[in-house]
Structures are given as structure tokens and as C-alpha cells.
Amino acid sequence: MHVSLPLILVLALAAWLIVRHLRLRWWAVAALVLLGFYLAGTTAAPLIDNTTRNGIDIINQTGTK
């Protein structure tokens, strides 16, 4: 059985679970989201993007074996 989910849906679910079960404050979540937006505009953005894509490719290859 093959299930395909958008990455944003998986990340949103993970964020909701973290906030719900680890009692993380919403202001901390907002600060981390802002950090992500600021990082997207820096020279580190391509490295973060490539690392994320490579990690997802590894996960996808592991599941197909």
C-alpha cells in the first residue's frame, strides 16, 4: 500500500502534536516560524533545502526496499 502526503501536512501535524503533548507555548512556535522565514532569505536556504530533499529521498528509498 502506498500513501502520499504533502510535506506541509506532515509538518503541520507534527507541530500540532508537539504543541499539544509537550506543552510548548504558542509564542515559542511563532518565534520558530519567524526564524524559518528569516532563514529562507539567507544564504543558508539552499543548504537547508538540499538537506531536506536528500533526507526525504533517503526515507522514500528506505520504504521501497
N, C-alpha and C positions, 0 to 999 in steps of 0.2 A: 504494500500500500504506500502510495506517495502523497505526501501532503506538502503544499506550497503556501507559505505565509509571507507577507511583506515584512521586511526587517523592522519597519516603523511600528508595526503591530506587536511584534515580539518585544521590542524595546519599551513600548508603552505598557504592556502587560508586566514586564519585569519591574519597571518604575513603580507601577501601582502596587505590586506585591511588596516591594521594598518599603514604600511609604506606609503601607497598611500593617505589615508584620514586624518591621524593625523600628517602628515609631519614629521614622525620620520626619523632621519638620518640613513643612511646605516651603518655608523661606530658604532652607538649605537646598531643596530641589530647584527652586527658582535660581539660586546662585549658581548651581552646577549647569543649568540650562544656559544661562548667560555666559558662563565660561566656555561652553561648547560653541556658542555663536561667535565669541571673540576669537577662539582658536581657529574657527573656519576661515577667518580673514587673515591669518598669519601664514608664514612660510612653512609651518608645521602641518598645514592642512593636507597637502599631497601625501605626506608620510602617514598620517592618520588614516586617510582614505585607502592607501595601498595596503596598510597593515590590516585594516578591517576586511577588505576584499580578499586578501590572502587567507585570513582566518576563516572566513565563510567558505572559501573554496576547499580548505582542508576539512572542515566539518562536512561539507557536501560529499567529498570523496570518501570520507570515513563511513558515511551512511550507505554508500552504494556498494561496498565490498561485502 
